[in-house]
Amino acid sequence: MNGKQNGGTPKARILVVEDEIPAALFMVHVLSRVGCDVQVANSGEKGMALAKENRFDLIALKADLPGITGLEICRELKQRHISRKTPVVFISGQPCEEDVQRGLEAGAADYIAKPFEVTDFIFRIISHAKTKNRPEQTVPAEGALV
């Protein structure tokens, strides 16, 4: 996490990729209020460009964007070195189980359905943003003492 909040804890850098302005503004407002540094892209193309040029702790990505889809963006980002380990959380209205499965198979960390409960949304976004900054854990070899 980059930047610092008042207490000295790092701010989570979040990219929100959402083409519906009211939804994007709502997510920015909610995440900013809990101390996140939020950038917004209102199209998949702009989101992809921002993700390629900057480091984020998490990308909140609308699944059904016009043009380049959220699924295509997620797959591309998971192939790129700079964003490979950045958690992607899909945000979608009424996803079917197949949509969720495709998103998770593409590398998404989570899938949040709209409308969402604000506290749950914040908790899940912050939790996934923090996982990017945890050291990778390795599984001990069989029989090894831990």
C-alpha positions in Angstrom: 0.0 0.0 0.0 1.3 3.4 -0.9 0.9 6.8 0.7 0.1 7.3 4.4 -3.0 7.8 6.4 -3.1 10.1 9.4 -2.0 7.3 11.8 1.0 6.4 9.6 -0.6 3.3 8.2 -0.3 2.9 4.4 -3.2 4.0 2.2 -4.6 1.3 -0.1 -4.4 2.4 -3.8 -7.5 1.3 -5.5 -8.5 1.5 -9.2 -12.2 1.4 -9.8 -13.2 0.6 -13.4 -16.9 1.4 -13.8 -18.7 3.0 -16.7 -21.9 3.9 -14.7 -21.0 7.3 -13.2 -23.3 7.1 -10.1 -21.9 3.7 -9.2 -18.3 4.9 -9.7 -18.9 8.0 -7.6 -20.5 5.9 -4.9 -17.5 3.5 -4.7 -15.0 6.4 -4.7 -16.9 8.1 -1.9 -17.2 5.0 0.2 -13.6 3.9 -0.3 -12.2 7.4 0.2 -14.0 7.8 3.5 -12.1 4.8 4.9 -8.8 6.2 3.8 -8.2 4.7 0.4 -6.5 6.5 -2.5 -9.0 5.9 -5.3 -8.6 6.4 -9.1 -11.4 5.9 -11.5 -11.6 4.8 -15.1 -15.0 5.0 -16.9 -14.1 2.5 -19.6 -12.2 -0.7 -19.9 -9.6 0.9 -22.2 -8.9 3.6 -19.7 -8.8 1.1 -16.9 -6.3 -1.1 -18.7 -4.1 2.0 -19.5 -4.1 3.1 -15.8 -3.4 -0.4 -14.6 -0.5 -0.7 -17.0 1.0 2.6 -16.0 0.5 2.5 -12.2 0.8 0.2 -9.2 -2.5 -0.5 -7.4 -3.2 -2.5 -4.3 -6.5 -3.6 -5.8 -8.6 -3.2 -8.9 -12.4 -3.1 -8.6 -13.6 -4.0 -12.0 -17.1 -4.0 -13.5 -17.6 -7.4 -15.2 -19.8 -6.3 -18.0 -18.1 -3.3 -19.5 -18.8 -2.3 -23.1 -15.9 -2.7 -25.5 -13.1 -4.6 -23.7 -14.9 -6.6 -21.0 -13.8 -7.0 -17.4 -13.0 -10.6 -18.1 -10.6 -9.7 -20.9 -9.0 -7.0 -18.7 -8.5 -9.4 -15.8 -6.9 -12.0 -18.0 -4.6 -9.5 -19.6 -3.6 -8.0 -16.2 -2.8 -11.4 -14.8 -0.4 -12.0 -17.6 1.5 -8.7 -17.0 4.4 -8.5 -14.6 3.4 -5.2 -12.9 -0.2 -6.2 -12.2 0.1 -10.0 -12.0 -0.2 -10.1 -8.2 -2.7 -7.2 -7.9 -6.0 -8.6 -6.6 -9.0 -8.0 -9.0 -12.5 -7.9 -7.5 -15.3 -8.1 -10.0 -18.4 -5.9 -9.4 -21.5 -6.9 -11.2 -25.2 -6.6 -11.1 -26.9 -10.0 -10.6 -24.2 -12.3 -11.9 -25.1 -15.9 -12.6 -22.9 -18.7 -11.2 -21.2 -19.2 -14.6 -20.1 -15.5 -14.6 -18.7 -15.8 -11.2 -16.8 -19.0 -12.1 -15.4 -17.5 -15.3 -14.2 -14.4 -13.3 -12.5 -16.5 -10.6 -10.9 -18.7 -13.3 -9.6 -15.6 -15.0 -7.8 -14.8 -11.8 -10.2 -12.6 -9.8 -9.9 -12.7 -6.0 -13.6 -12.1 -5.5 -16.9 -11.3 -7.1 -19.3 -8.8 -5.5 -22.9 -8.5 -6.7 -24.7 -5.1 -7.0 -26.5 -3.9 -5.1 -24.1 -4.6 -2.3 -24.2 -3.8 1.4 -21.6 -1.0 2.0 -19.9 -2.5 5.1 -19.4 -5.9 3.3 -18.1 -4.1 0.2 -15.6 -2.1 2.2 -14.5 -5.1 4.2 -13.9 -7.3 1.2 -12.1 -4.6 -0.8 -9.8 -3.7 2.0 -9.1 -7.4 2.9 -8.1 -8.2 -0.6 -6.0 -5.0 -1.0 -4.1 -6.0 2.2 -3.4 -9.5 0.8 -1.3 -8.0 -2.0 1.2 -6.6 0.6 1.5 -9.8 2.7 4.7 -11.8 2.1 4.1 -14.9 0.1 3.7 -17.9 2.3 5.3 -21.2 1.3 3.9 -24.5 2.4 6.4 -26.4 4.5 7.7 -29.6 3.0 6.0 -32.8 4.2 7.5 -33.8 7.5 9.1 -30.5 8.1 8.8 -28.9 11.6 6.9 -25.7 11.7 
